[in-house]
Amino acid sequence: MSSKLELTIYIDKCVIELFANDRQAIARRVYPKRLDSTGVYLFCEGGDAALDMIKTWEMMPSNRY
């Protein structure tokens, strides 16, 4: 039996927050200025997965600093 997993992911410069089914699952610091930081991708380990929908938008800065 499989269940639907809904992910909400916020990427803000060097911080990524991931919420799974409306609960926070993980927050990590990343290093986007590295030469090998070339994009974002999704993957699945240990089973099959299908992507139903993806939405993206740019957020306005909370302050100018």
Distance bins in CASP14 RR format, pairs under 12 A and 6 or more apart:
PFRMAT RR
TARGET T0000
AUTHOR 0000-0000-0000
RMODE 2
METHOD distances of the structure
MODEL  1
2 44 0 0 0 0 0 1 0 0 0 0 0
2 47 0 0 0 0 1 0 0 0 0 0 0
2 48 0 0 0 0 1 0 0 0 0 0 0
2 49 0 0 0 0 1 0 0 0 0 0 0
2 50 0 0 0 0 1 0 0 0 0 0 0
3 20 0 0 0 0 0 1 0 0 0 0 0
3 21 0 0 0 0 1 0 0 0 0 0 0
3 49 0 0 0 0 0 1 0 0 0 0 0
4 20 0 0 0 0 0 1 0 0 0 0 0
4 21 0 0 0 0 1 0 0 0 0 0 0
4 49 0 0 0 0 0 1 0 0 0 0 0
4 50 0 0 0 0 1 0 0 0 0 0 0
4 51 0 0 0 0 0 1 0 0 0 0 0
4 52 0 0 0 0 1 0 0 0 0 0 0
4 53 0 0 0 0 0 1 0 0 0 0 0
5 18 0 0 0 0 0 1 0 0 0 0 0
5 19 0 0 0 0 0 1 0 0 0 0 0
5 20 1 0 0 1 0 0 0 0 0 0 0
5 21 1 0 0 1 0 0 0 0 0 0 0
5 22 0 0 0 0 0 1 0 0 0 0 0
5 23 0 0 0 0 0 1 0 0 0 0 0
5 25 0 0 0 0 0 1 0 0 0 0 0
5 42 0 0 0 0 0 1 0 0 0 0 0
5 44 0 0 0 0 1 0 0 0 0 0 0
5 49 0 0 0 0 1 0 0 0 0 0 0
5 50 0 0 0 0 0 1 0 0 0 0 0
5 51 0 0 0 0 0 1 0 0 0 0 0
5 52 0 0 0 0 0 1 0 0 0 0 0
6 18 0 0 0 0 0 1 0 0 0 0 0
6 19 0 0 0 0 1 0 0 0 0 0 0
6 20 1 0 0 1 0 0 0 0 0 0 0
6 21 1 0 1 0 0 0 0 0 0 0 0
6 22 1 0 0 1 0 0 0 0 0 0 0
6 23 0 0 0 0 0 1 0 0 0 0 0
6 25 0 0 0 0 0 1 0 0 0 0 0
6 51 0 0 0 0 0 1 0 0 0 0 0
6 52 0 0 0 0 1 0 0 0 0 0 0
6 53 0 0 0 0 1 0 0 0 0 0 0
6 54 0 0 0 0 0 1 0 0 0 0 0
6 55 0 0 0 0 0 1 0 0 0 0 0
7 16 0 0 0 0 0 1 0 0 0 0 0
7 17 0 0 0 0 0 1 0 0 0 0 0
7 18 1 0 0 1 0 0 0 0 0 0 0
7 19 1 0 0 1 0 0 0 0 0 0 0
7 20 1 0 1 0 0 0 0 0 0 0 0
7 21 0 0 0 0 1 0 0 0 0 0 0
7 22 0 0 0 0 0 1 0 0 0 0 0
7 23 0 0 0 0 0 1 0 0 0 0 0
7 24 0 0 0 0 0 1 0 0 0 0 0
7 25 0 0 0 0 1 0 0 0 0 0 0
7 26 0 0 0 0 0 1 0 0 0 0 0
7 42 0 0 0 0 1 0 0 0 0 0 0
7 44 0 0 0 0 0 1 0 0 0 0 0
7 49 0 0 0 0 0 1 0 0 0 0 0
7 51 0 0 0 0 1 0 0 0 0 0 0
7 52 0 0 0 0 0 1 0 0 0 0 0
7 53 0 0 0 0 0 1 0 0 0 0 0
7 54 0 0 0 0 1 0 0 0 0 0 0
7 55 0 0 0 0 0 1 0 0 0 0 0
8 16 0 0 0 0 0 1 0 0 0 0 0
8 17 0 0 0 0 1 0 0 0 0 0 0
8 18 1 0 0 1 0 0 0 0 0 0 0
8 19 1 0 1 0 0 0 0 0 0 0 0
8 20 0 0 0 0 1 0 0 0 0 0 0
8 21 0 0 0 0 1 0 0 0 0 0 0
8 22 1 0 0 1 0 0 0 0 0 0 0
8 23 0 0 0 0 0 1 0 0 0 0 0
8 24 0 0 0 0 1 0 0 0 0 0 0
8 25 0 0 0 0 1 0 0 0 0 0 0
8 26 0 0 0 0 0 1 0 0 0 0 0
8 53 0 0 0 0 0 1 0 0 0 0 0
8 54 0 0 0 0 0 1 0 0 0 0 0
8 55 0 0 0 0 1 0 0 0 0 0 0
8 56 0 0 0 0 0 1 0 0 0 0 0
9 15 0 0 0 0 0 1 0 0 0 0 0
9 16 1 0 0 1 0 0 0 0 0 0 0
9 17 1 0 0 1 0 0 0 0 0 0 0
9 18 1 0 1 0 0 0 0 0 0 0 0
9 19 1 0 0 1 0 0 0 0 0 0 0
9 20 0 0 0 0 1 0 0 0 0 0 0
9 24 0 0 0 0 0 1 0 0 0 0 0
9 25 0 0 0 0 1 0 0 0 0 0 0
9 26 0 0 0 0 1 0 0 0 0 0 0
9 27 0 0 0 0 0 1 0 0 0 0 0
9 28 0 0 0 0 0 1 0 0 0 0 0
9 30 0 0 0 0 0 1 0 0 0 0 0
9 40 0 0 0 0 1 0 0 0 0 0 0
9 41 0 0 0 0 0 1 0 0 0 0 0
9 42 0 0 0 0 1 0 0 0 0 0 0
9 54 0 0 0 0 1 0 0 0 0 0 0
9 55 0 0 0 0 0 1 0 0 0 0 0
9 56 0 0 0 0 1 0 0 0 0 0 0
9 57 0 0 0 0 0 1 0 0 0 0 0
10 16 1 0 0 1 0 0 0 0 0 0 0
10 17 1 0 1 0 0 0 0 0 0 0 0
10 18 0 0 0 0 1 0 0 0 0 0 0
10 19 0 0 0 0 1 0 0 0 0 0 0
10 24 0 0 0 0 0 1 0 0 0 0 0
10 26 0 0 0 0 0 1 0 0 0 0 0
10 27 0 0 0 0 1 0 0 0 0 0 0
10 28 0 0 0 0 0 1 0 0 0 0 0
10 40 0 0 0 0 0 1 0 0 0 0 0
10 56 0 0 0 0 0 1 0 0 0 0 0
10 57 0 0 0 0 0 1 0 0 0 0 0
10 58 0 0 0 0 0 1 0 0 0 0 0
10 59 0 0 0 0 1 0 0 0 0 0 0
11 17 0 0 0 0 1 0 0 0 0 0 0
11 18 0 0 0 0 1 0 0 0 0 0 0
11 27 0 0 0 0 0 1 0 0 0 0 0
11 28 0 0 0 0 0 1 0 0 0 0 0
11 29 0 0 0 0 0 1 0 0 0 0 0
11 30 0 0 0 0 1 0 0 0 0 0 0
11 32 0 0 0 0 1 0 0 0 0 0 0
11 37 0 0 0 0 0 1 0 0 0 0 0
11 39 0 0 0 0 0 1 0 0 0 0 0
11 40 1 0 0 1 0 0 0 0 0 0 0
11 56 0 0 0 0 1 0 0 0 0 0 0
11 57 0 0 0 0 0 1 0 0 0 0 0
11 58 0 0 0 0 0 1 0 0 0 0 0
11 59 0 0 0 0 1 0 0 0 0 0 0
12 27 0 0 0 0 0 1 0 0 0 0 0
12 28 0 0 0 0 0 1 0 0 0 0 0
12 29 0 0 0 0 0 1 0 0 0 0 0
12 30 0 0 0 0 0 1 0 0 0 0 0
12 32 0 0 0 0 0 1 0 0 0 0 0
12 58 0 0 0 0 0 1 0 0 0 0 0
12 59 1 0 0 1 0 0 0 0 0 0 0
12 60 0 0 0 0 0 1 0 0 0 0 0
12 61 0 0 0 0 1 0 0 0 0 0 0
12 62 0 0 0 0 1 0 0 0 0 0 0
13 29 0 0 0 0 1 0 0 0 0 0 0
13 30 0 0 0 0 1 0 0 0 0 0 0
13 31 0 0 0 0 0 1 0 0 0 0 0
13 32 1 0 0 1 0 0 0 0 0 0 0
13 33 0 0 0 0 1 0 0 0 0 0 0
13 37 0 0 0 0 0 1 0 0 0 0 0
13 59 0 0 0 0 0 1 0 0 0 0 0
13 61 0 0 0 0 1 0 0 0 0 0 0
13 62 0 0 0 0 0 1 0 0 0 0 0
14 27 0 0 0 0 0 1 0 0 0 0 0
14 28 0 0 0 0 1 0 0 0 0 0 0
14 29 1 0 1 0 0 0 0 0 0 0 0
14 30 1 0 1 0 0 0 0 0 0 0 0
14 31 1 0 0 1 0 0 0 0 0 0 0
14 32 1 0 0 1 0 0 0 0 0 0 0
14 33 0 0 0 0 1 0 0 0 0 0 0
14 34 0 0 0 0 0 1 0 0 0 0 0
14 37 0 0 0 0 1 0 0 0 0 0 0
15 26 0 0 0 0 0 1 0 0 0 0 0
15 27 1 0 0 1 0 0 0 0 0 0 0
15 28 1 0 0 1 0 0 0 0 0 0 0
15 29 1 0 1 0 0 0 0 0 0 0 0
15 30 1 0 0 1 0 0 0 0 0 0 0
15 31 0 0 0 0 0 1 0 0 0 0 0
15 32 0 0 0 0 0 1 0 0 0 0 0
16 24 0 0 0 0 0 1 0 0 0 0 0
16 25 0 0 0 0 0 1 0 0 0 0 0
16 26 1 0 0 1 0 0 0 0 0 0 0
16 27 1 0 0 1 0 0 0 0 0 0 0
16 28 1 0 1 0 0 0 0 0 0 0 0
16 29 1 0 0 1 0 0 0 0 0 0 0
16 30 1 0 1 0 0 0 0 0 0 0 0
16 31 0 0 0 0 0 1 0 0 0 0 0
16 32 0 0 0 0 1 0 0 0 0 0 0
16 37 0 0 0 0 0 1 0 0 0 0 0
16 39 0 0 0 0 0 1 0 0 0 0 0
16 40 0 0 0 0 1 0 0 0 0 0 0
17 23 0 0 0 0 0 1 0 0 0 0 0
17 24 1 0 0 1 0 0 0 0 0 0 0
17 25 0 0 0 0 1 0 0 0 0 0 0
17 26 1 0 0 1 0 0 0 0 0 0 0
17 27 1 0 1 0 0 0 0 0 0 0 0
17 28 0 0 0 0 1 0 0 0 0 0 0
17 29 0 0 0 0 0 1 0 0 0 0 0
17 30 0 0 0 0 0 1 0 0 0 0 0
18 24 1 0 0 1 0 0 0 0 0 0 0
18 25 1 0 1 0 0 0 0 0 0 0 0
18 26 1 0 1 0 0 0 0 0 0 0 0
18 27 1 0 0 1 0 0 0 0 0 0 0
18 28 0 0 0 0 1 0 0 0 0 0 0
18 30 0 0 0 0 0 1 0 0 0 0 0
18 40 0 0 0 0 0 1 0 0 0 0 0
18 42 0 0 0 0 0 1 0 0 0 0 0
19 25 1 0 0 1 0 0 0 0 0 0 0
19 26 0 0 0 0 1 0 0 0 0 0 0
19 27 0 0 0 0 1 0 0 0 0 0 0
20 26 0 0 0 0 1 0 0 0 0 0 0
30 36 0 0 0 0 0 1 0 0 0 0 0
30 37 1 0 0 1 0 0 0 0 0 0 0
30 39 0 0 0 0 0 1 0 0 0 0 0
30 40 0 0 0 0 1 0 0 0 0 0 0
31 37 1 0 0 1 0 0 0 0 0 0 0
32 38 0 0 0 0 1 0 0 0 0 0 0
32 39 0 0 0 0 1 0 0 0 0 0 0
32 40 0 0 0 0 1 0 0 0 0 0 0
40 54 0 0 0 0 0 1 0 0 0 0 0
40 56 0 0 0 0 1 0 0 0 0 0 0
41 51 0 0 0 0 0 1 0 0 0 0 0
41 54 0 0 0 0 0 1 0 0 0 0 0
42 49 0 0 0 0 1 0 0 0 0 0 0
42 50 0 0 0 0 0 1 0 0 0 0 0
42 51 1 0 0 1 0 0 0 0 0 0 0
42 52 0 0 0 0 0 1 0 0 0 0 0
42 54 0 0 0 0 1 0 0 0 0 0 0
43 49 0 0 0 0 1 0 0 0 0 0 0
43 51 0 0 0 0 0 1 0 0 0 0 0
44 50 0 0 0 0 1 0 0 0 0 0 0
44 51 0 0 0 0 1 0 0 0 0 0 0
END
